[in-house]
Amino acid sequence: MFESLSDRLDGIFKKLKGRGLLKEEDVIAALKEVRMALLEADVNFKVVKDFVEKVRERAVGKEVIESITPGQQVVKIVHDGLCELMGGGQSKIRLAPNPPTVIMLVGLHGCGKTTTAAKLANNFKKDGRRPMLVALDTGRPAAIDQLKALGTQIDVPVHATRPGDNPVTIYPEALKKANLEGRDVLILDTAGRLHIDEQLMDELEDLKRESKPDEILLVADAMTGQDAVNIAKSFNDKLDLQGVILTKMDGDARGGAALSIVHVTDKPIKFIGVGEKIDFLEPFHPERMASRILGMGDVVTLVEKAQEAVNLEEALKLEDKIKKDRFTFEDLVNQIKQIKKMGPLENILGMIPGLGKQLKGVNIDDRAFVKVEAIINSMTMQERKNYVILNGSRKKRIATGSGTTVADINRLVKQHLAMKKMLKKLKRGKGLRMPQFNF
């Protein structure tokens, strides 16, 4: 996410921060490079032009040029400019005063709309709400089946329809069912097309008139770059959107859509999809995203993810085990499960200030965890609690059971011992060097 843009901006600002004195021409030269970096990141040309002009006006002032740390001041101005560009602050979904809140998801075929509907329902469920999903893509039987399967996965009811039914006549049935079951959020998964056409828009406009949704959210694929911006503008002109959900942000190294869409449509980005799993839908925070783009990390999101994933009682038990030097393979596999709940490892490490840059070029493969889990799951409880008993025959049995080799098991034991040493140092407040799982 934003990898190429972050790299370019990091190089530009290193030059600025390396100088004790900045002249106006230095700032202007740097902003020319910023302009090129944004254009290469597929940011809309008009957006780039307006952004660079605003930053230039603030950055060439006497207060910046004559400050003690002019380079840092310019970075702060760019950070604030990026925040403003992406909407300034978080925009939440407005909940109806009289439930249910009706949310209509729209978008083209293939943008991830059906999966996003389930992810959104899952988010509401975590917040203590009682959502219901409504399958209105009646032209595609597979979409109805997909939503049913996702609903079962997250234990959220789905008002399923028959292929070919009219979505406008289905809505009153869904609303009646939601009221009977005390559902306070109704998420409508509407039909999509491969392109914007009159038939699609007429259908969505009819559904809008019937359902009177509290929010109409466009689901757009971030990887399509400028196409996502153009699609957002077209849908907004026809339906008057309340916001946008950008999917596949984890696969978009440029980030042009996120930096253009708010400026072009004047509608906020409310959520971003950062992975395929049902939990990987994050509220969009412009200030946090600006920090990530500039390599400053995102500690607030990291802490929030940790709070969701980590059980406080288990954490206290683990702390006690570390103090008594009783950290076992069983504890290790439990920690891996908690880390996996927080999202892709590369994303997590990128939220730690400065660490993302240090890990540049390092191959961080979440599949290493899979192998570690397989090995530990093939051990008996006694072996997990006491690695000392792992002799040759036991290692052969574990290797066969986990589809690995004895060398893999020896490596894991060695890394486990390194981790135990590291945790001892942590207990004593000494410097740390993290062990790596290399498989």
N, C-alpha and C positions, 0 to 999 in steps of 0.2 A: 504494500500500500504506500503510494507516493515515493517509492524507493528511488527512482531516477531523479525526481525533482529534489528530494532531500540531498542526494549526493551533489547535485549541481549547486544548490544554494549553500551547502556546507563549504564547498571550495571557494565560492565567491566571498562569503563572509569571513573566512579564514584570512584572506588577503587584507580585508578591511580592519579586522581586529588586530592584525599584526603590526599596524602602523600606529605610532603614538600621536601623530598629527594628521588630520584629514582635511583636504582641500575640497572645495565644491566640485571641482572637476573629477576628483577621485570617486565621490558619491555618484555623480552622473554616469561615470564609466561603469561602476558596479551595477547601477540600475539598468544599464543597457544589457548587461549579462543576465540580470534577473529577468528582464523582458524576454530574452531568447530562451531562458530555462522554462519559463511559463508557457511559451508558445510550443516548445518541444514536448511539454507535458500535456499537450492537446487542450489547453485552456483557450476559450473563445477570444478571438482577436480584440474585440471591443472591450471585453472584460480586462484583458491585459493592459490595454492602452489606458483605461480609466484608473486601474490599480497603480500602475507605475507613476502616473501623473500625481495621484494623491500622495504616494510615498515620497516622491521627489519634493513636493511642496513642503512636507514636514521635515524631510531629512537634510535639506540644504540651508536650513535656518541657522542663525548665529548660535542659538542655544545648543545645537547638536555639534556643529563644527568646532566650537570652542570648549566643549565639555572635556572632562578628564578622560572619559572612555567613549570617544565618538563612535567607534566601531560597534560597541555594545548598544549604543543608543539607536543606531541605524537598524540593528537586528530587532530591537524592541518595536520600532516603528513598523517594520515589515511584519512582525508577529501580530501587532494590533490591526494592521491592514488586512492580513489574511483572515483574522477573526471576523472583521467587519464584512469581508467578501463572502464568507460562508454563513452569514446571518447574525453575527454578534453574540447571540446566546442560544441556549437550548430551547427548542420549541416542542412543547408537549401536546399530546392529543387532548382535545377538549372533550370532557365527559358531559353527557346530557344531564340536565337537572332532574329530568324524569326518565329513568331507564326504560328500555335499553338504549345505550349509545350505539348508533348505527354507523359503521365504518365501511365505506365502499372502496375496494381496491380495484384499480384499473391499470391497464398496461398492455403491451404487445405480447404475442405468444413467444415463450422462451425466455422471458425476463426473470422468471422465478416467482411469479405471482402466487401460485398455489402453495408452494413451500413457505413463502413469506406470510401468507394468511395464517398458517399453522404456527409459525414462529411468533407472530404477533399475539395469537391466542395464548400461547405458552407464556409470554411475558405478562399478559393480563392475569393469567392464573397465578403466577408467582406473586403478583401484587394483591392477591386475595379476591380478585374479581371472578365472575362466573360467565365466561364467554361461550358463544355458540358460533360455529362455522356454517356458512350457507353456500352450497355448491351451485353456482349459477352459470358455469361454463357448460351449458347443455349441448353444445355442438360437439364436445369432445368427451365421450364416455370415459376415456382414460383419466381425464382431469377430475371427474367425479370420484372414480375409484381411488385416485391418488389422495384426494382430500379425506376420504373415509379412512384410508390407512393411516394417514398422519394424525387424524383426530383420535383414532384408537391408541396410537403411540403416546399421545400426551393426555389421554383421558378427557377429551373435550368432545361434546356431541356435535354431530354434523347433520344438518338438515339436507339430506340427499334428494336429488331430483332424478327424473327419468330423462334420458337423452331425447332431445327434440322438444322438450317442454319450453313454454315461453317464460323467460326469467321474470317478466313483469307480473305475471299471474302467480308465480311461485312465492314472491316476496310476502304477500299477506299471510300465507300459510306458515312461513318461517317465523314471522313476527308473532303470530298467535301462539305458536309452539314455545317461543322464547318467553313470552309473558306467563304461560301456564307453568313453565319449569323454573321461573324466577331467574332467568338469564339476564345479566345487566350489560353485556356487550355482544353485539351482533356483527360479525365480520362477513362481508359479502365478497366472495371470490368470483369475479365477473369474467366474461369471455374475453379472449384476446385474438389478435390477428397477426399475420406476418408483417403487415404494414397498416398504416392508418387509412381507413376507408370510410365512406359515408354510411354504409350499413352498420359498421361497428359503432360509430358515434351516435347514430340514431337510436340504436339499441340501448346504449349507455345513458343517453339523455332521457329516454322513456323510463328507464329504471330509476334514474335520479328523481324524476317527477313523482314516481310512485312511492319510493322509499324515504325521500326527504332526508338524506344522510347527514349526520352531524359533521362527518369528515369524509372528503373524497381524497384518497391518497394514490398518487401514481407510483407504481413499482417500476423502476428503470434499471437496466443493466449497466453498471459503471464502466464495464470493459468496452462498451460501444463509444465512449468518449463524446465527441461532438454530436453524434446521432442521439445520444441520451438527452442532450440539451435541446435539440430540435424537437424530439418526441415530447418532451416536457412542455415546451412552448405550445405545440399543437393541442395537446390534451387540456392544457390550462385555458387556452382560448375558447375551447368548446364547453368545458365542464366547470371552470373556475375551481381549481384544486385548492385544498387547504395545506397540502404538503407533499413531500416526495420521500420514498424509501429507495435508497440506492443499494442494489444487490451486487454480489461478487466483488466487493471492495478489496478482498484479500488477494484477488487475482489481477488487480489493476495497479501496475507499478508507476503509472503516470499521474492519475488523479484529476485529469482535466474536467471531468463531469462534476465532481464535488466542488471544484473551484469556480465553475461557471454557472451552474444551474440556478442558484439563488439569485444571482445578479440578473440573469436573463429573464427568469419567470417572476421574480419578486415573491417566490414561495419558499418556505423553509424546508431543509432536509430534516426529517424527524427521526429516521432510523437508518442504520447502515448494516448490511449483511456482511459478516466477516468470516464466513465459513459455511460448510454444508450442514453441520449438525443443528438440531432443533434449537439449541441454546444460543447459537451464534448470531443473534440480532441485537445490536447495541443502540441505545439512544445516541443521537448525534450531538456532540458538544463542540461547537466551532473553536473555542479557545483551546481545548485539549487537542483537537486535530491540528491546529496551527503549531502547537508545541511539538507534536510528533513530526510534522513536516520539517521543522527547523532543528530536529535532532535533540530536543530538550526532554524527550520522554513524556510519559503520561502516568504519573504516580497515582493520581486520584482514581483513574479507571482501574489500575492494577489493584489498589486497595479494595475497591468495590467488588472486583472479581474474586479476590481472595476471601472476602467476607462471605460471599455467596457459596464458595466452594468448601470452605474450612469449617468444620464443626468445632465450636469452642471447647467443649468437654474433651473431645479427642485431642485437640491441640495441647491442652493442659496435661493429659496423660503422656503425650509424646515428650513434652518438656521434662516431665519427671523421669522418663526412660533415658533421655539424653544425659540428664544429671547423674544418673546411676550407671551410665555406660551400658545400657541394655537395648540399644537400637538394633533391631533384627531385620531379616529379610521380609518378615510379615509387615513390619512398620514401613519398610521401603516401598512395598507394593501398594500399601494404603496411601502413601504420599504421592505416588505416581498417579493413582486414580484421581486424587484431588487436583493435581496439576492439570490433568487432561480435561477436567471440568471447566477450567479457566480459559481454554481455547488453545490454538496452535502455539507451540513453544516459542517459535520465532516471534510471534506477535507479543507474547508476554515479555520476553527479554527486551524487545524494542521499546517497551514502556518504561524501562529503567533508564533514567537520564545518563547519557554517555555510553551505556553498554551497547546500544544498537550500532554505534560507530566502531567500537572495538571489535565487534563480532562480524564486521563487514567481510564478506568473502568466506566466512566459516560456514560449512554445511551443517545446518541444524535439522536433523531428521527425526521427526516424532516416531518413526517406525522403530527406532532403537528401544523405545519404551515397550513396544509390543513384544520384542524378543526378551527383554528383561522380565516382563510379566509372565510370558510363556514358561520361562525357566523356573521362576519362583512358584508358579501354579503347579508345576510338575514335581515339586518337593513335598515331602510329608511335613506335617506341622512341626514335628521334632527337628527336622532338617532346617526349616525356616527359622526356628528359634535358636539353633546352635549350629553355625556353619562348620565348626571344628570336626563334626562327625562325618563330613562329606569326604569319604574315601573314594578310591578309584571305581569300585563297582556301583556305588550310589550315583556318582557323576555320570557313568555310562547309562544307567537307567533314566536319569533326569534328561540327559541329552536325547535319548530315544523318544521319551514322552513329549519333549518340547520342540522336536524337529531342529535341534541345534547340535553343536559339537562339544566335546569335553573342554576344548580350548576356550569356547565361549563361556563355559561355566567357571573355568579358572579365572578368566578375565573379570567376570562379574564379582567373584569372591574378592579379588584384588581391589577392585573399585569400591566394593562395600567396606573393606578395611580402610581405604583412603577416606571414605565418607565418615566413618566412625572417628578417625583422627581429626578430621576437619571439625566435626561437632564438638569434640573435646576442646579444641582451640576456641571455638565459638563460646563455649561455656566459660573459658578463662579470659575472654575478651581479646584474643590475639588475632593477628592478621590471617586472612583466609585465602586459600586457592581452591576453587571449586573443582571437584573431580568430574571427568566427562565419561559418559557411557558410549564407548566406541565399539560398534558392532558392524 
